[in-house]
């Protein structure tokens, strides 16, 4: 059979796939519960993938694709689903330099509740803060965007705020509920994250979402916004609170590292780090590490003793803190995930193996 893009997207929705991969010399591939499953049928040709690209890519993004070799944007599949799309140039197996590839990630139409995501009521108290920086971190594909969207939706339903989101591209659309929501897309509405943050400060915001803190200028702007009376949400591709703090500090020149430690110590509200594991019975479940910035945690950041943050989290359970490895262990003991998944995503795999043996796995 020859595929139409509509048929493939219908299949993605029907099979509840998270991603659709379209590459030359390969049949379309669905990612379902973490597994890559090819669709029955012939391999795609360069002409087919190029036609798919042109079918869904807006004109200004096509220009970017030609000039820089790649583009990212959001795409609505009618009322059925929304997708985050990445189009890129890539050589085919026979060396064709004009081949294209596409990866489409399905974005759920409905927001998840914080309870559905496995986040406790302690997290809701963080979302009521008037100022500071909340970081949601994890590897690519770990569900950071979904978690952030659910947090903003909770605020939108329960608080009277002005929320500004800065994204590349916009993935979840937020209606105005109790809050007013302004959503801006990099490359379409504004040139860069740092420029958008500076502009947001003149737009009477209460909350600013920064889709990704990808460079020093953006990190500086986000931290400054958090210090000046705004609640700022942002993401980083790190795992664990200690590594997240270290990544931010390491982005700065040596002569300013002490200053950024001081700024983080005073402005950081929490780090929520997550991984996405396969459930035993199908589907995915998030494993979380949650660090809340207490006075003692702030002192560790200020004094460059981030290696002790994990111990601080272990003693902060009453405040809603949890280590990633502790949460993974509980998911195994509750029968939600296999022991092998816990070992794969553990911060300290050897310790995880020992603890699993102690509980009979």
C-alpha positions as CSV (number, residue, x, y, z in Angstrom):
1,X,0.0,0.0,0.0
2,X,1.0,3.6,-0.5
3,X,0.4,5.7,2.7
4,X,-1.3,9.0,2.9
5,X,-0.3,11.2,5.8
6,X,-3.9,11.3,7.0
7,X,-4.0,7.5,7.3
8,X,-0.7,7.5,9.2
9,X,-1.8,10.2,11.6
10,X,-5.1,8.3,12.1
11,X,-3.1,5.2,13.0
12,X,-1.0,7.2,15.5
13,X,-4.2,8.4,17.3
14,X,-5.8,4.9,17.1
15,X,-2.8,3.1,18.5
16,X,-2.1,5.8,21.1
17,X,1.5,6.1,19.7
18,X,3.7,8.8,21.2
19,X,5.6,9.4,17.9
20,X,5.5,8.8,14.2
21,X,8.9,8.5,12.3
22,X,9.0,9.1,8.6
23,X,12.3,8.3,7.0
24,X,13.5,7.5,3.4
25,X,14.2,3.8,2.8
26,X,12.2,2.8,5.9
27,X,8.6,2.0,6.4
28,X,6.8,4.5,8.8
29,X,7.6,3.6,12.4
30,X,5.3,4.2,15.5
31,X,6.7,4.6,19.0
32,X,4.3,2.8,21.3
33,X,5.0,2.6,25.1
34,X,8.7,3.2,24.2
35,X,9.0,0.5,21.6
36,X,9.6,1.3,17.9
37,X,7.1,-0.6,15.7
38,X,7.3,-0.4,11.9
39,X,4.0,-0.2,10.0
40,X,3.4,-3.0,7.5
41,X,4.0,-1.8,4.0
42,X,6.7,-0.5,1.6
43,X,9.6,1.7,2.4
44,X,9.1,5.4,1.9
45,X,10.8,7.1,-1.1
46,X,12.4,10.5,-1.2
47,X,9.5,11.9,-3.2
48,X,7.0,10.6,-0.5
49,X,8.8,12.2,2.5
50,X,9.2,15.4,0.6
51,X,5.5,15.5,-0.2
52,X,4.7,14.9,3.5
53,X,7.0,17.8,4.5
54,X,5.3,20.2,2.0
55,X,1.8,19.0,3.0
56,X,2.1,20.1,6.7
57,X,5.0,22.6,6.9
58,X,4.1,26.4,7.0
59,X,5.8,28.5,4.3
60,X,8.1,30.3,6.7
61,X,9.3,27.1,8.3
62,X,9.9,25.6,4.8
63,X,12.3,28.5,4.2
64,X,14.0,27.8,7.5
65,X,14.3,24.1,6.5
66,X,16.0,25.0,3.3
67,X,18.3,27.5,4.9
68,X,19.3,25.7,8.0
69,X,18.5,22.0,7.4
70,X,15.7,21.7,10.0
71,X,12.6,23.3,11.5
72,X,10.2,22.6,14.4
73,X,6.6,23.6,14.6
74,X,3.2,22.6,16.0
75,X,0.5,21.0,13.8
76,X,-3.2,20.4,14.5
77,X,-4.7,17.2,13.0
78,X,-8.2,18.5,13.0
79,X,-9.9,17.9,16.3
80,X,-8.3,14.5,16.7
81,X,-4.8,15.5,17.9
82,X,-2.0,18.0,17.9
83,X,1.6,17.2,17.0
84,X,5.0,18.7,17.6
85,X,6.8,18.3,14.3
86,X,10.5,18.2,13.5
87,X,11.4,18.2,9.8
88,X,15.0,17.8,8.7
89,X,17.3,17.1,5.8
90,X,19.0,13.7,6.1
91,X,20.8,11.5,3.5
92,X,19.0,8.3,2.5
93,X,20.6,4.9,2.5
94,X,21.7,5.3,-1.1
95,X,23.3,8.7,-0.4
96,X,20.5,10.9,-1.7
97,X,21.4,14.4,-0.3
98,X,18.0,15.8,-0.9
99,X,16.1,13.4,1.3
100,X,13.9,14.6,4.2
101,X,12.9,13.1,7.5
102,X,10.0,13.9,9.8
103,X,9.3,13.0,13.4
104,X,5.8,13.9,14.8
105,X,5.1,13.7,18.5
106,X,1.5,13.4,19.5
107,X,0.4,15.9,22.1
108,X,-2.7,14.8,24.1
109,X,-5.8,16.9,23.5
110,X,-6.7,16.8,27.2
111,X,-4.6,18.2,30.1
112,X,-3.7,15.6,32.7
113,X,-4.5,16.4,36.3
114,X,-1.5,16.6,38.7
115,X,-2.9,13.5,40.5
116,X,-3.0,11.6,37.2
117,X,0.7,12.5,36.6
118,X,1.6,11.2,40.1
119,X,2.4,14.6,41.7
120,X,1.3,15.1,45.3
121,X,-0.7,18.0,46.8
122,X,2.7,19.4,48.1
123,X,3.4,20.4,44.5
124,X,0.2,22.5,44.4
125,X,1.5,24.7,47.2
126,X,4.6,25.5,45.1
127,X,2.4,26.6,42.3
128,X,0.8,29.3,44.5
129,X,4.2,31.0,45.1
130,X,4.4,34.6,44.0
131,X,8.0,34.6,42.8
132,X,10.9,32.3,42.2
133,X,12.1,29.6,39.7
134,X,10.6,26.2,39.3
135,X,12.6,23.9,37.0
136,X,11.2,20.8,35.4
137,X,14.1,18.7,34.1
138,X,14.7,15.3,32.4
139,X,16.0,13.8,29.2
140,X,14.3,14.3,25.8
141,X,10.9,12.6,25.7
142,X,10.5,12.3,29.5
143,X,7.3,14.3,29.6
144,X,8.5,17.7,30.8
145,X,6.2,19.6,28.5
146,X,3.2,17.6,29.6
147,X,4.1,18.2,33.3
148,X,4.5,21.9,32.8
149,X,1.3,22.2,30.8
150,X,-0.6,20.4,33.6
151,X,0.9,22.7,36.2
152,X,-0.1,25.8,34.2
153,X,-3.5,24.4,33.6
154,X,-3.9,23.9,37.4
155,X,-2.9,27.6,38.0
156,X,-5.2,28.7,35.2
157,X,-8.2,26.9,36.8
158,X,-7.5,27.9,40.4
159,X,-5.6,31.3,40.4
160,X,-6.2,34.7,38.9
161,X,-2.9,35.4,37.2
162,X,-1.4,36.6,33.9
163,X,0.5,33.6,32.5
164,X,3.0,34.2,29.6
165,X,4.4,31.1,27.8
166,X,7.5,31.3,25.6
167,X,7.8,28.1,23.5
168,X,9.6,26.7,20.4
169,X,7.1,25.6,19.2
170,X,3.8,26.0,21.1
171,X,2.6,22.5,22.0
172,X,-0.4,22.8,24.4
173,X,-2.9,25.6,23.8
174,X,-4.3,27.1,27.0
175,X,-7.8,28.8,27.0
176,X,-8.4,31.7,29.3
177,X,-10.0,30.4,32.5
178,X,-9.5,32.1,35.9
179,X,-6.2,33.4,34.5
180,X,-5.3,35.2,31.3
181,X,-2.8,33.3,29.1
182,X,-0.5,34.8,26.5
183,X,1.4,32.3,24.4
184,X,4.3,33.3,22.2
185,X,6.2,31.2,19.7
186,X,9.9,31.6,19.0
187,X,10.5,32.4,15.3
188,X,6.9,33.5,14.7
189,X,6.0,35.9,17.5
190,X,9.5,36.8,18.8
191,X,13.1,36.2,17.9
192,X,14.6,34.4,20.9
193,X,13.8,33.2,24.4
194,X,15.9,35.9,26.0
195,X,14.3,38.6,23.9
196,X,10.8,37.2,24.8
197,X,11.6,37.2,28.5
198,X,12.7,40.8,28.5
199,X,9.6,41.8,26.6
200,X,7.4,39.7,29.0
201,X,8.6,41.8,31.9
202,X,6.8,44.8,30.3
203,X,3.5,42.9,29.8
204,X,2.4,42.7,33.5
205,X,3.1,39.0,34.0
206,X,2.7,37.0,37.1
207,X,4.0,33.8,35.7
208,X,6.4,33.2,32.8
209,X,7.1,29.8,31.2
210,X,10.4,29.5,29.4
211,X,10.2,26.5,27.1
212,X,13.9,25.8,27.4
213,X,16.9,27.5,29.1
214,X,19.2,26.7,26.2
215,X,21.9,29.4,26.5
216,X,23.6,31.7,29.0
217,X,21.5,34.7,27.9
218,X,18.2,32.9,28.5
219,X,19.3,31.5,31.8
220,X,20.4,34.9,33.0
221,X,17.1,36.5,31.9
222,X,15.0,33.7,33.5
223,X,16.8,33.9,36.8
224,X,16.6,37.7,36.8
225,X,12.8,37.5,36.2
226,X,12.4,35.1,39.1
227,X,14.3,37.5,41.4
228,X,12.2,40.4,40.5
229,X,8.8,39.2,41.6
230,X,7.7,36.7,39.0
231,X,7.1,32.9,39.2
232,X,9.2,31.4,36.4
233,X,8.9,27.9,35.0
234,X,11.7,26.5,32.8
235,X,13.1,23.2,31.5
236,X,16.6,21.8,31.3
237,X,17.8,18.5,29.8
238,X,19.3,17.2,33.1
239,X,18.4,14.4,35.5
240,X,18.5,15.1,39.2
241,X,18.5,18.3,41.2
242,X,22.2,18.3,41.9
243,X,23.1,18.0,38.2
244,X,20.6,20.6,37.3
245,X,22.1,23.2,39.6
246,X,25.6,22.2,38.4
247,X,24.6,22.6,34.8
248,X,23.3,26.1,35.4
249,X,26.4,27.2,37.3
250,X,28.7,25.6,34.7
251,X,27.1,27.7,31.9
252,X,28.6,30.9,33.5
253,X,32.1,32.2,33.3
254,X,34.4,31.4,36.2
255,X,34.3,34.9,37.6
256,X,30.5,34.9,37.8
257,X,29.9,31.4,39.2
258,X,29.7,32.6,42.8
259,X,27.2,35.2,41.9
260,X,24.8,32.8,40.1
261,X,25.1,30.4,43.1
262,X,23.9,33.2,45.3
263,X,21.1,34.0,42.9
264,X,20.0,30.4,42.6
265,X,20.1,29.9,46.4
266,X,17.7,32.8,46.8
267,X,15.4,32.4,43.8
268,X,15.1,28.7,43.2
269,X,11.8,27.2,44.5
270,X,12.0,23.6,43.4
271,X,13.6,21.2,40.9
272,X,11.2,18.5,39.6
273,X,13.3,16.0,37.6
274,X,11.6,13.1,35.8
275,X,12.1,10.1,33.6
276,X,9.4,8.1,31.7
277,X,9.3,4.4,32.4
278,X,7.4,1.5,30.7
279,X,4.5,0.2,32.8
280,X,4.2,-3.5,33.2
281,X,0.7,-3.6,31.7
282,X,1.5,-1.1,28.9
283,X,1.7,2.6,28.7
284,X,4.2,4.9,30.5
285,X,4.6,6.2,34.0
286,X,6.8,9.0,35.3
287,X,9.4,8.6,37.9
288,X,10.1,11.9,39.8
289,X,12.8,13.5,41.9
290,X,11.5,16.5,43.8
291,X,13.8,18.9,45.6
292,X,12.3,21.9,47.4
293,X,14.7,24.7,48.1
294,X,14.7,24.9,51.9
295,X,17.2,27.1,53.9
296,X,19.6,24.2,54.2
297,X,19.3,23.3,50.5
298,X,20.0,26.9,49.6
299,X,23.1,26.9,51.8
300,X,24.4,23.8,49.9
301,X,23.9,25.6,46.6
302,X,25.5,28.8,47.9
303,X,28.5,26.9,49.3
304,X,29.0,24.8,46.2
305,X,28.1,21.6,48.0
306,X,25.6,20.2,45.5
307,X,26.9,16.7,46.1
308,X,25.0,16.8,49.4
309,X,21.7,17.7,47.9
310,X,20.5,14.1,47.5
311,X,21.0,13.6,51.3
312,X,18.9,16.7,51.8
313,X,16.1,15.4,49.6
314,X,16.2,12.0,51.5
315,X,15.4,13.8,54.8
316,X,12.8,16.1,53.3
317,X,10.0,13.6,52.8
318,X,7.6,15.4,55.0
319,X,7.9,18.5,52.8
320,X,7.1,16.6,49.7
321,X,10.7,15.8,48.6
322,X,11.7,12.4,47.1
323,X,14.7,11.1,45.4
324,X,14.4,9.6,41.9
325,X,15.8,6.3,43.0
326,X,13.4,6.1,45.9
327,X,10.4,6.8,43.7
328,X,11.6,4.1,41.2
329,X,12.0,1.6,44.0
330,X,8.4,2.3,45.2
331,X,7.1,1.9,41.6
332,X,8.7,-1.6,41.5
333,X,7.4,-2.6,44.9
334,X,3.9,-1.5,43.9
335,X,4.1,-3.7,40.8
336,X,3.9,-0.7,38.4
337,X,7.3,-1.2,36.6
338,X,9.8,-4.0,36.2
339,X,13.0,-4.0,38.3
340,X,15.0,-3.7,35.0
341,X,13.3,-0.3,34.3
342,X,14.3,1.0,37.8
343,X,17.9,0.0,37.2
344,X,17.9,1.6,33.7
345,X,16.8,5.0,35.0
346,X,18.4,4.9,38.5
347,X,20.8,7.7,39.4
348,X,23.0,5.1,41.2
349,X,22.3,1.7,39.4
350,X,24.5,-0.4,41.8
351,X,22.7,0.9,44.8
352,X,19.4,0.3,43.1
353,X,20.3,-3.4,42.4
354,X,21.2,-3.8,46.1
355,X,18.0,-2.3,47.3
356,X,16.0,-4.4,44.9
357,X,17.7,-7.6,46.2
358,X,16.8,-6.5,49.7
359,X,13.1,-6.4,48.8
360,X,13.2,-9.7,46.9
361,X,13.8,-8.7,43.3
